Amino acid sequence: MSEVVRLYQYKSFLSGRRAMSAEDLMEKLEISKATLKRDIAKLRDQLHVPIKFDRDRGGYVIEQGPGHTDTELPGMWFSPEEVLALVTIQQLLDQLAPGILGARLRPLQERLTELMAKNGLDAADVGKRIRLVHAGKRKLKPQNFEATAAATIGRKRLSVKHFNRQNGETTDREISPQRLVHYRDNWYVDAWCHMRNDLRSFAIDALAQVHVLDTVAEEIPDARLDSTLGGGYGIFGGVPKGRAVLKFGPERARWVRREEWHPEQEVSEAEDGSFVLSVPFSDTRELVGDILKFGDGVEVVSPAALRRQVQKMLLAAAGNYVGR
């Protein structure tokens, strides 16, 4: 048993005002008396767990009552997901400051630092010891994010200039922001577009001249937001038009079989060691990009239109290298 697991066991054994003798603890934990003494000293002196020997009850207890109500163990008890969440929030707050929203969030940043310190984590040291690698992160103007966030929370409309990267056009739009989305290291806003009279997801880095209006935002029910923008593949919403069936070779399958491409994906194993993945989609742009990055390690089985689209792009890409 590792020391981390063993120290955690003390809290489990002594919770609920229970008392245990040294002999019982040594037997349960399969440790010597010397190890028991070291553990108790570490819990009390380093980890600040209010553990003591109660002579009246003939055993060790964790004190309760005023000044001893918090018996949570320190930061090493955070799960990987919780540590990632703490560091991500810490970095996001750092990115927003200095700015209007950054100033408003400073109390939250201070509270987060206090929370981490309370659990044995030094905020500065954690940021230094954990490295978050951002791939494909686009530059975002803080003032545009702040205005978008303020309008989203304050339920106000936005006047924006939106740059469409697909056709290179910029349009003036009025939108009613519904919710902010952080996806693949970039920020988006799900919004009702008053020009298109429909729901759209806008990359905030593609918005320019963002102004908060006094007009109250149109309110869209959560169920409609989820069904319209959450059913497709990736950031592209819409009601699914079909399912893409992808067959990954045995080598690529070692990675893909542990990945979640979509909450409603279906998977199966082929006899030759290949891995078959089926995902719903409404727009092929992001899906095709994810397929192409696997090169010859994946084959589009169906639908036929998607298979032809990927084939055409692969042939065009191969043509870039002909004669060179």
Summary of the structure (lengths in Angstrom):
residues: 324
radius of gyration: 27.2
end to end distance: 59.9
largest distance: 89.6
contacts: 883
relative contact order: 0.06
helix: 43%
strand: 24%
